[in-house]
Amino acid sequence: MEKLKICLISKYPPHKGGTAGINYWFARTLGKLGNEVHLVTDPVEGSENYFQNLNREQMKGYEPKNVRVHGLKSGSPLPAKSRTSMLVNLAIKVIEENEIDLIDTKYFVPYGVSGFFTKLITGKPLVTRHAGSDITYLLKNPSYRTLLIRMLKNSDKIILDPLKLEEIKSLGVEEKRIACCGDFGMSMEPVPREKTKTFLKKIGIDSESPIIGCFGKIFQGKGLMEMLHALSKIKNEDFSLLLVPETDKDSIKSYLSRFELEDRSVLLDYQPPWVMPFLYDSLTALIATEVDFPVKMHTPLTASEAFYLGTCTVISEETHNKPQFKDLEDGVNTIIVDPKDTENYAKKLEWIIKNPQAAEEIGRNVKISNRYPDGKMITRKLVEIYREVIEGV
């Protein structure tokens, strides 16, 4: 079967956060399946460019097989108001030079809008994907709403969360333009344990003691203070705390000191998506709680990645109530906590630390349950949607 050439316009490393991570794994899996992916992205400001802290070895995964990244060099001067124009200009050039079959975008502004304008100019079919805050807040913002409704109505296909189906249909979007499915393409590839041990030694962990981890936007409604408070109550057990925050490293240092956890902790700079499997593989358990999180339909990417890879994952009751996680069972394939009940939270974390093999079994139960199918399955489904779109244009 002939492989596709896709122009993907969105966030991509060195952008941080869930959208960039999802796009990395999605593009990587598309490429592994033989498709050609041209990633069009915008620059990251110098202070936010975590690539400056990466060595040559860590950069090896930047452009996976069959994936090419197009964009201005990070830190290039570019007014924010020019981002859409830059993305459209670059996407047109990529499409003309590479005989692209289809435009794909994720996150409405500026990427979806850029894809919409690129479609109008080039005539190429457009697939629009959303995240959480764009479809929750931006779509309701009068400064964007009229344009975004036109964008949705004129997309050849919208990859939509089922929870938003009726809302989007009520805007006048034809149902034939909508497909409800996921877009996370992480592939469950085994991580050699020796490579993980080597990786841990490089970051300063040379111990067989249990490791509790917390990654990503751990400040923004993710229960950082509750987690540190609970861990501080565990006095007589040997464990390490591995933190990989997206931002606010200095603030986190002060909190570790306040809870007397600094001697037990390793605090890393933000890591690129292709390094994350080693981090997950190193853990006894990942903490991926949400506490009064402002975007109700949001699901933590770190939890999804850990479930895909079979890492024992601690989630909050708030996270457990979300459709993607509601059928998980406490003590069977996840650990569910109320972060505000610090005493009980500490008891559950202490159980994990005392019973690392049982925690490993909990993670393995998720992996073998097929609740979280391999990313190749999801990506193949999206490729089928792409082909239907291309053939229907």
C-alpha positions as CSV (number, residue, x, y, z in Angstrom):
1,M,0.0,0.0,0.0
2,E,1.3,3.4,-0.9
3,K,2.6,5.4,2.1
4,L,1.3,8.9,2.8
5,K,3.2,12.2,2.9
6,I,1.8,14.3,5.8
7,C,2.4,17.9,6.8
8,L,1.9,18.1,10.5
9,I,1.6,21.7,11.8
10,S,1.8,21.9,15.6
11,K,4.0,22.0,18.7
12,Y,7.0,19.8,18.7
13,P,10.2,19.6,20.8
14,P,11.8,21.8,22.0
15,H,8.3,22.9,22.8
16,K,7.3,21.4,26.2
17,G,4.1,19.9,27.4
18,G,1.5,17.3,26.4
19,T,0.8,18.5,22.8
20,A,4.5,18.4,21.9
21,G,4.9,15.0,23.4
22,I,1.8,13.6,21.7
23,N,3.0,14.9,18.4
24,Y,6.5,13.5,18.8
25,W,5.2,9.9,19.5
26,F,2.5,10.2,16.8
27,A,5.0,11.4,14.2
28,R,7.5,8.8,15.2
29,T,4.9,6.0,14.9
30,L,3.7,7.3,11.6
31,G,7.3,7.2,10.3
32,K,7.9,3.7,11.6
33,L,4.8,2.6,9.6
34,G,6.6,3.9,6.5
35,N,4.8,7.2,6.1
36,E,6.7,10.4,5.5
37,V,6.1,13.2,8.1
38,H,7.0,16.8,7.6
39,L,6.7,18.6,11.0
40,V,6.1,22.4,10.7
41,T,6.6,24.2,14.0
42,D,7.3,27.6,15.4
43,P,10.4,28.6,17.4
44,V,10.7,28.5,21.2
45,E,12.0,31.5,23.1
46,G,15.6,31.1,24.4
47,S,14.7,30.9,28.1
48,E,12.3,28.1,27.4
49,N,14.6,26.1,25.1
50,Y,15.6,23.0,27.2
51,F,17.6,21.7,24.2
52,Q,20.4,23.9,25.3
53,N,20.9,21.5,28.2
54,L,20.9,18.3,26.1
55,N,24.0,16.6,24.8
56,R,24.5,15.0,21.4
57,E,23.5,11.6,22.7
58,Q,20.2,13.0,24.1
59,M,19.4,14.7,20.8
60,K,19.5,11.5,18.8
61,G,15.8,11.0,18.9
62,Y,14.8,14.5,17.6
63,E,14.0,13.4,14.0
64,P,12.9,9.7,14.1
65,K,12.8,7.6,11.0
66,N,10.9,9.3,8.1
67,V,10.3,12.5,10.2
68,R,11.7,15.8,9.2
69,V,11.3,19.0,11.3
70,H,10.9,22.4,9.6
71,G,11.0,25.6,11.4
72,L,13.0,28.7,12.3
73,K,15.9,28.0,14.7
74,S,14.8,28.2,18.3
75,G,15.3,31.7,19.7
76,S,15.0,33.4,16.3
77,P,13.4,36.8,16.8
78,L,9.7,36.6,15.8
79,P,6.8,38.6,17.1
80,A,4.0,36.5,18.5
81,K,1.6,38.1,16.1
82,S,3.6,36.8,13.2
83,R,3.5,33.1,14.2
84,T,0.5,32.2,12.1
85,S,2.0,33.9,9.0
86,M,5.3,32.1,9.5
87,L,3.7,28.7,9.9
88,V,1.5,29.2,6.8
89,N,4.4,30.4,4.8
90,L,6.6,27.5,5.8
91,A,3.8,24.9,5.4
92,I,3.1,26.1,1.8
93,K,6.8,25.8,1.0
94,V,6.9,22.3,2.5
95,I,3.8,21.2,0.6
96,E,5.1,22.4,-2.7
97,E,8.6,20.9,-2.3
98,N,7.5,17.5,-1.0
99,E,4.2,16.6,-2.8
100,I,2.3,16.4,0.5
101,D,-1.0,14.4,0.5
102,L,-2.6,15.9,3.6
103,I,-2.3,18.6,6.3
104,D,-2.7,17.6,10.0
105,T,-2.8,20.0,12.9
106,K,-3.1,19.8,16.7
107,Y,-4.2,22.7,18.9
108,F,-6.4,25.4,17.4
109,V,-4.3,28.5,17.8
110,P,-2.0,29.1,16.0
111,Y,-1.7,25.6,14.5
112,G,-5.2,24.7,13.5
113,V,-5.8,28.2,12.1
114,S,-2.5,28.0,10.2
115,G,-3.6,24.7,8.7
116,F,-6.9,26.2,7.7
117,F,-5.3,29.0,5.8
118,T,-2.8,26.6,4.3
119,K,-5.7,24.4,3.1
120,L,-7.4,27.4,1.5
121,I,-4.2,28.3,-0.4
122,T,-2.9,24.9,-1.4
123,G,-6.2,22.9,-1.8
124,K,-4.8,20.1,0.3
125,P,-7.2,18.3,2.7
126,L,-7.1,19.2,6.3
127,V,-7.4,17.1,9.5
128,T,-7.9,19.1,12.7
129,R,-7.1,17.6,16.1
130,H,-7.7,19.4,19.5
131,A,-6.2,19.3,22.9
132,G,-7.9,20.3,26.2
133,S,-7.7,24.0,26.7
134,D,-8.2,25.0,23.1
135,I,-11.6,23.2,22.7
136,T,-12.6,24.1,26.3
137,Y,-11.6,27.8,26.4
138,L,-10.4,29.2,23.1
139,L,-13.5,28.0,21.2
140,K,-15.7,30.0,23.7
141,N,-13.5,33.1,23.5
142,P,-15.2,35.8,21.3
143,S,-11.8,36.9,20.0
144,Y,-11.4,33.5,18.3
145,R,-14.8,31.8,18.2
146,T,-16.1,32.9,14.7
147,L,-12.8,32.0,13.0
148,L,-12.5,28.6,14.9
149,I,-16.1,27.7,14.0
150,R,-15.3,28.4,10.3
151,M,-12.1,26.3,10.6
152,L,-14.0,23.4,12.1
153,K,-16.8,23.6,9.5
154,N,-14.2,23.6,6.7
155,S,-11.9,20.9,8.0
156,D,-12.2,17.7,6.0
157,K,-12.1,15.7,9.3
158,I,-12.0,16.7,13.0
159,I,-10.5,14.1,15.3
160,L,-12.7,14.7,18.3
161,D,-13.1,13.6,22.0
162,P,-16.5,11.9,22.2
163,L,-17.4,14.1,25.1
164,K,-17.4,17.1,22.7
165,L,-19.4,15.5,19.9
166,E,-22.7,17.1,20.6
167,E,-21.2,20.5,21.3
168,I,-19.3,20.6,18.0
169,K,-22.4,19.3,16.1
170,S,-24.4,22.1,17.6
171,L,-22.1,24.6,15.9
172,G,-23.3,23.4,12.5
173,V,-20.4,21.0,11.9
174,E,-21.5,18.1,9.7
175,E,-21.2,14.7,11.5
176,K,-19.5,13.2,8.4
177,R,-16.6,15.6,9.1
178,I,-16.1,14.1,12.6
179,A,-14.2,11.0,13.8
180,C,-14.0,10.2,17.5
181,C,-10.8,8.5,18.3
182,G,-7.5,9.1,20.2
183,D,-4.3,10.4,18.6
184,F,-1.6,9.3,21.1
185,G,0.9,7.2,19.2
186,M,3.4,6.0,21.8
187,S,4.5,2.5,20.9
188,M,5.1,-0.1,23.7
189,E,8.7,-1.0,23.0
190,P,10.6,-2.8,25.7
191,V,13.4,-0.8,27.4
192,P,16.5,-2.9,28.0
193,R,17.0,-2.9,31.8
194,E,20.8,-2.5,31.4
195,K,20.2,0.7,29.5
196,T,18.0,1.9,32.3
197,K,20.6,1.2,34.9
198,T,23.2,3.1,32.9
199,F,20.8,6.0,32.5
200,L,20.1,6.1,36.2
201,K,23.8,6.2,37.0
202,K,24.2,9.1,34.7
203,I,21.6,11.1,36.5
204,G,22.9,10.3,40.0
205,I,20.8,7.3,41.1
206,D,23.0,4.3,41.8
207,S,20.8,2.3,44.3
208,E,18.4,-0.6,44.3
209,S,16.0,1.3,46.5
210,P,12.4,2.0,45.2
211,I,12.0,5.2,43.1
212,I,8.9,7.4,43.2
213,G,8.7,9.7,40.2
214,C,6.7,12.8,39.2
215,F,7.1,14.4,35.8
216,G,5.9,17.3,33.7
217,K,3.7,20.2,34.8
218,I,3.8,19.1,38.5
219,F,2.9,22.6,39.8
220,Q,-0.3,23.3,37.9
221,G,-3.1,21.4,39.7
222,K,-1.0,18.2,39.9
223,G,-0.8,17.8,43.7
224,L,2.9,18.6,44.2
225,M,2.5,19.9,47.8
226,E,0.2,17.0,48.8
227,M,2.7,14.5,47.4
228,L,5.7,16.0,49.2
229,H,3.7,16.2,52.4
230,A,2.7,12.5,52.2
231,L,6.3,11.4,51.4
232,S,7.7,13.4,54.2
233,K,5.7,11.2,56.6
234,I,7.6,8.1,55.5
235,K,10.5,8.2,57.8
236,N,11.8,4.6,58.1
237,E,11.9,3.4,54.5
238,D,14.6,3.9,52.0
239,F,13.4,5.4,48.7
240,S,14.4,8.0,46.1
241,L,12.2,10.7,44.6
242,L,12.8,11.5,41.0
243,L,11.4,14.8,39.8
244,V,11.4,16.1,36.2
245,P,9.4,19.3,36.2
246,E,8.6,21.3,33.1
247,T,9.3,24.6,34.9
248,D,10.0,26.1,38.4
249,K,13.0,24.0,39.3
250,D,14.2,26.5,41.9
251,S,10.9,26.7,43.6
252,I,10.7,22.9,43.8
253,K,14.2,22.9,45.5
254,S,12.8,25.1,48.2
255,Y,9.8,22.8,48.8
256,L,12.0,19.8,49.0
257,S,14.0,21.5,51.7
258,R,10.8,22.5,53.5
259,F,9.6,18.9,53.7
260,E,13.2,17.6,54.4
261,L,13.3,15.5,51.2
262,E,16.2,17.1,49.5
263,D,18.6,14.3,50.4
264,R,16.2,11.7,49.0
265,S,15.6,13.6,45.8
266,V,17.0,13.8,42.3
267,L,15.8,16.9,40.4
268,L,16.4,16.9,36.6
269,D,15.9,19.5,33.9
270,Y,13.0,18.9,31.5
271,Q,13.7,15.9,29.3
272,P,12.6,15.3,25.7
273,P,9.9,12.7,24.9
274,W,12.3,10.1,23.6
275,V,14.1,9.9,26.9
276,M,10.9,9.4,28.9
277,P,10.7,5.6,28.5
278,F,13.9,5.2,30.4
279,L,12.6,7.4,33.2
280,Y,9.3,5.4,33.4
281,D,11.2,2.1,33.3
282,S,13.3,3.3,36.3
283,L,10.3,3.9,38.6
284,T,8.7,1.8,41.2
285,A,5.7,4.1,40.8
286,L,4.7,7.3,39.0
287,I,2.7,10.0,40.8
288,A,0.2,11.5,38.3
289,T,-2.5,13.1,40.4
290,E,-4.7,16.0,39.6
291,V,-6.1,18.2,42.3
292,D,-8.8,20.7,41.4
293,F,-7.4,20.8,37.9
294,P,-9.0,23.8,35.9
295,V,-9.5,21.9,32.6
296,K,-12.0,19.2,33.4
297,M,-11.6,17.2,30.3
298,H,-7.8,17.2,30.7
299,T,-6.0,13.9,31.2
300,P,-2.4,13.8,32.4
301,L,-0.1,12.7,29.6
302,T,2.4,11.2,32.1
303,A,-0.3,8.8,33.4
304,S,-1.2,7.8,29.8
305,E,2.5,7.2,29.0
306,A,3.1,5.2,32.2
307,F,0.0,3.0,31.5
308,Y,1.2,2.4,28.0
309,L,4.6,1.3,29.3
310,G,3.3,-0.7,32.2
311,T,4.6,1.4,35.1
312,C,2.6,1.4,38.4
313,T,0.8,4.7,38.4
314,V,-0.8,6.6,41.3
315,I,-3.8,8.7,40.3
316,S,-6.2,10.9,42.2
317,E,-9.9,10.2,42.6
318,E,-10.4,13.3,40.4
319,T,-8.4,11.7,37.6
320,H,-10.0,8.3,38.1
321,N,-13.4,9.8,37.4
322,K,-12.4,10.7,33.8
323,P,-13.6,8.4,31.0
324,Q,-10.2,7.2,30.1
325,F,-9.4,5.9,33.6
326,K,-12.8,5.2,35.3
327,D,-12.6,1.4,34.8
328,L,-9.3,1.1,36.5
329,E,-9.3,-0.7,39.9
330,D,-7.5,0.4,42.9
331,G,-4.8,-2.1,43.9
332,V,-5.3,-4.1,40.7
333,N,-4.0,-2.0,37.9
334,T,-3.5,1.4,39.5
335,I,-3.3,3.1,42.9
336,I,-6.0,5.6,43.6
337,V,-5.5,8.2,46.3
338,D,-7.2,11.3,47.8
339,P,-4.2,13.7,47.8
340,K,-5.9,15.9,50.4
341,D,-6.1,12.9,52.9
342,T,-2.4,13.1,53.6
343,E,-2.4,10.3,56.2
344,N,-4.0,7.7,53.9
345,Y,-1.9,9.0,50.9
346,A,1.3,8.4,52.9
347,K,0.2,4.9,53.8
348,K,-0.4,4.0,50.2
349,L,2.9,5.4,49.1
350,E,4.6,3.5,52.0
351,W,3.0,0.3,50.8
352,I,4.4,0.8,47.3
353,I,7.9,1.4,48.7
354,K,7.7,-1.7,50.9
355,N,6.3,-3.9,48.1
356,P,8.0,-2.9,44.9
357,Q,7.4,-6.3,43.3
358,A,3.6,-6.0,44.0
359,A,3.7,-2.5,42.5
360,E,5.4,-3.8,39.4
361,E,2.7,-6.4,39.0
362,I,0.0,-3.6,39.2
363,G,1.8,-1.8,36.3
364,R,2.1,-5.0,34.4
365,N,-1.7,-5.6,34.8
366,V,-2.5,-2.4,33.0
367,K,-0.1,-3.3,30.1
368,I,-1.6,-6.7,29.5
369,S,-5.2,-5.6,29.9
370,N,-5.4,-3.9,26.5
371,R,-7.1,-1.0,28.1
372,Y,-4.4,1.1,26.6
373,P,-3.7,-0.3,23.1
374,D,-0.3,0.0,21.5
375,G,0.2,3.3,19.7
376,K,0.6,1.6,16.4
377,M,-3.0,0.5,16.5
378,I,-4.3,4.0,17.1
379,T,-2.0,5.4,14.5
380,R,-3.1,2.8,11.9
381,K,-6.7,3.9,12.6
382,L,-5.8,7.5,12.0
383,V,-4.0,6.6,8.7
384,E,-7.2,4.9,7.6
385,I,-9.0,8.1,8.3
386,Y,-6.4,10.0,6.4
387,R,-6.9,7.8,3.4
388,E,-10.6,8.2,3.5
389,V,-10.2,12.0,3.5
390,I,-7.7,12.0,0.7
391,E,-9.9,9.7,-1.5
392,G,-12.9,11.8,-0.7
393,V,-11.4,15.1,-1.8
